[in-house]
Structure formats: structure tokens, C-alpha cells
Amino acid sequence: MFFTNDRVFTYSLYALAGVVWFVLWKFFDTLVRLVPTLSFAFGNQTIYLLPLVTLAISVALAEAVRRNAKAKEYGVDVVVETKKVTWPNRKELQGSTLIVIVMSLVATVIIFGLDKLFESVIKLIF
């Protein structure tokens, strides 16, 4: 089975649809539970139908994007460009991580020092 750029885009799109489904489901589930009139208006089966309805919505959105020529072309271009990225090796990644940690600590010390300096100046003024 070969992973063409088109297939990678389609699989990524459906993975995103899974995330959208979960977010929509939890959002509407919370909404129905917090607003009792919604549950009463749609009946008690609302809780059981929400996963199916939100799944249908997310799959429909994914299909709409997949069938849109411009969106599909853009998605495939993203896949192609992602394959061109050169990722750092382990040693480069460790070095970069160390630099970020050290610079964050330096910035923290500088900001802490300035905060204490300004605090003492304000106390002297007032």
C-alpha cells in the first residue's frame, strides 16, 4: 500500500474530522446538560443521539473539504511541502532544547530583577 500525497491528505482530513467530532459532541453534550429546556425540547434521547449527529456533521464537513478542488489542492501541497522539511537529529534537538531552557531562565531572572527594582522604586515614591 503506497501512501500518495492525496491519500495522506485524505487520512489527515479524516483524523481531523475525528477530533472535530469529539469536540462538537462534548460541546453539545455540555450545552444540553446545562440548559434543561434543550433536553426537554428534544426529548431524553438527545444524549444518545448527540454522538451520531455530531459524527454525521464532522464526516460531512470532511467530505465537503475533500471534494472541494481548491482545498484538496492546498492540502496536497501542504503534504508535499511537509515531506521536504529536514528534521533535526537528536544531538541538534538536545542542543536547541538546552539553549531554550537557559535563555528562559536568564529572561526569568532579568524580569524578576526588574520587577523587584520597580517595586522598591514605587515603595520609595509612595
C-alpha positions in Angstrom: 0.0 0.0 0.0 1.6 3.2 -1.1 0.9 6.5 0.6 0.4 9.0 -2.1 0.1 12.7 -1.2 -3.6 12.5 -1.9 -4.1 9.6 0.5 -2.1 11.2 3.2 -4.2 14.4 2.9 -7.4 12.3 3.0 -6.3 10.3 6.0 -5.2 13.5 7.8 -8.6 15.1 7.0 -10.5 12.2 8.5 -8.2 12.2 11.6 -9.1 15.9 12.0 -12.8 15.0 11.5 -12.4 12.7 14.5 -11.1 15.5 16.6 -13.9 17.8 15.4 -16.4 15.1 16.2 -15.2 14.7 19.8 -15.2 18.5 20.4 -18.6 19.0 18.9 -20.0 16.1 20.8 -18.6 17.3 24.1 -19.7 20.9 23.4 -23.3 20.0 22.6 -23.5 17.4 25.4 -22.5 20.0 27.9 -24.9 22.5 26.4 -27.8 20.1 26.6 -26.9 19.2 30.2 -26.6 22.8 31.3 -29.7 24.1 29.6 -32.6 21.8 30.7 -35.0 23.3 28.2 -32.9 21.9 25.3 -33.2 18.4 26.7 -36.9 18.8 27.3 -37.5 20.2 23.8 -35.7 17.4 22.0 -36.6 14.6 24.4 -34.4 12.3 26.6 -32.9 10.6 23.6 -30.9 13.7 22.9 -28.0 12.4 25.0 -27.9 9.2 23.0 -28.3 10.8 19.6 -25.6 13.5 20.0 -22.7 11.3 19.2 -24.3 10.1 16.0 -25.4 13.6 14.9 -22.1 15.2 15.6 -20.3 12.3 13.8 -22.5 12.9 10.8 -21.7 16.6 10.9 -17.9 16.1 11.2 -17.9 13.5 8.4 -20.0 15.8 6.2 -17.5 18.6 6.8 -14.6 16.4 6.0 -16.2 15.2 2.8 -17.1 18.8 1.8 -13.4 19.8 2.2 -12.2 16.6 0.4 -14.4 17.2 -2.6 -13.5 20.9 -2.9 -10.8 21.1 -5.6 -9.0 24.2 -4.2 -9.0 22.8 -0.6 -7.8 19.4 -1.9 -5.0 21.1 -3.9 -4.0 23.1 -0.9 -4.0 20.1 1.3 -1.9 18.0 -1.1 0.6 20.9 -1.4 0.9 21.0 2.4 1.7 17.3 2.4 4.3 17.8 -0.4 6.0 20.7 1.5 5.9 18.8 4.8 7.9 16.0 3.1 10.6 18.5 2.1 11.2 19.5 5.7 14.5 18.4 7.2 14.1 17.5 10.8 16.9 17.9 13.3 18.7 14.9 14.6 18.8 14.0 18.3 22.0 15.9 19.1 20.8 19.1 17.4 17.5 18.8 19.2 19.2 18.4 22.6 21.4 21.5 21.9 18.4 23.6 20.9 16.4 22.5 23.9 19.3 23.4 26.2 19.6 26.8 24.7 15.8 27.5 25.1 15.9 26.4 28.7 18.9 28.5 29.5 17.5 31.6 27.8 14.2 31.1 29.5 16.0 31.0 32.9 18.0 34.1 32.0 14.9 36.0 30.9 13.1 34.9 34.1 16.0 36.2 36.3 16.1 39.6 34.4 12.3 40.1 34.7 12.3 39.1 38.4 15.1 41.6 39.0 13.4 44.4 37.2 10.1 43.6 39.0 11.9 43.9 42.4 13.6 47.1 41.3 10.4 48.7 40.2 8.6 47.5 43.3 11.3 49.2 45.5 11.1 52.4 43.5 7.3 52.5 43.8 7.6 51.9 47.6 10.0 54.8 47.9 7.7 57.1 45.9 4.6 56.2 47.9 
